[in-house]
Structures are given as C-alpha cells and as structure tokens.
Amino acid sequence: MSRQVLPKVNVTLPIVLRRLFPGAPRQVSLAAATVKDAIDALDADWPGMRDRLCDSRPAIRRHINVFVSGERATLQTPLTEGAELVILTAISGG
C-alpha cells in the first residue's frame, strides 16, 4: 500500500492571527492537499485557529481572504508543491 505524499506549501499568517496565537510565526511550511487541509494543520498546531478562519457551513469567513499563488481560494482549492498560501483579514472603514 503506497502512502500519499502531500505537497509542501508556505502559509503567510496576518498579524491579527499571530497576536491571537502566541508563537505562531509570520510564515509556516506545512503539508496539505487543499486549503482546508492547510487550515486543519494550522489548527492542530494552534487550536482555535480554524474557528477564526472558517464559519459553521464550513466556509472561509467573510472577513478573511485566502489566496493561493495570487488567486482567491476556497476551502476546496487544491494545493501544489511550493504553493504560496496567504491569509489576509479584510480591512473595513469609511
């Protein structure tokens, strides 16, 4: 039985999350096949992070933007080796 090798991706976290989760770095490398898998991996290291990023549907929260290699992503977006996954918080104001 062969074991699936997951792609290694680089995740950039916003300062808001780094403040909420002490010890979380600006960038982290992890193995994940989809954006959902990456968020699950982040939550394994920093419990509660998934709840900050995803709602109960589950889907990425409205005020959170996730990009994979410069393109807007959903939880189902597949990841490839070396992909850059960037999590941003929306900026509001008037």
N, C-alpha and C positions, 0 to 999 in steps of 0.2 A: 504494500500500500504506500503510495507516494504522498508526501506531505506538501500542501500548497505553500509556496513561498510568497509572502505578501510584499508588495512594493514598499520601499523605504521612502517616506515623504518628509518634507520640512514644514513645520507649522509655526506661524508667527502669531503670537498672542497679543491682544491690546493691553495697554497699561491698566485699564479698568479691571480686567481679569487677574492680572498679576498682583494688583493690590488686594483683591478679594481672596486670592490663594497664595499666601506667602510661600516662597520657594519656587513658584512657577517661573520659568525663565522666559525671556523675550522670544526665543526660538527653541524649538524642541524637534528632534528627529524621532519618528516612530514608524512602525509597520502597519499599514492599513490598506484595504482594498477599495473602500468607499469613504466618503466624508463621515457617514455615520460611524464606521469603524474607527476613524481617527478621533471622533468625539468620545466614543466609548473608551478608547485608550487614554485620552486625557482625563476622563472621569475616574479611571482606575488609579491614576497617579494622584489626582486632586479631586476626591469625592465631592460631588455637588456641582462640578463644572458643567455637566450635561444639562442640569436644570437651569443654569444661567444661559445656555446656548439654545436649548430646544424647549418647545412647549409640549402640551399633553397629546397633540394629534398623532404622532410626533412630527414636528417640522422645525426648521430653524426659526427662532423668534423673529418677530417683525423688526425689532430694533437692532438685530445682528445681521451683518453681511459677511458671507463666506465666499471667497474667491479661490479658484484652483487655477494656477498658472494664468492669472489675469482674467478669468471668466467667472461670472456669477455661478454659484453652485447650490445644489440642494443636498439633502442627506443621501440621496441615491447616486450622486455624481461619482463615477469611478475614478480611482487614483492610479497613476502610473509611477514607475520608478523615478525618483528625483523630483516629483511634482512639488510645487510651492503652494501650500495651503495657507491663506491669510484670513484671519478672523478680525473683523472691524466692528466697532459699535457705531451705530448711526448717530449723527450729530444733528441736534434739533435746536431750534431757537427762532428768533424773529428779528 
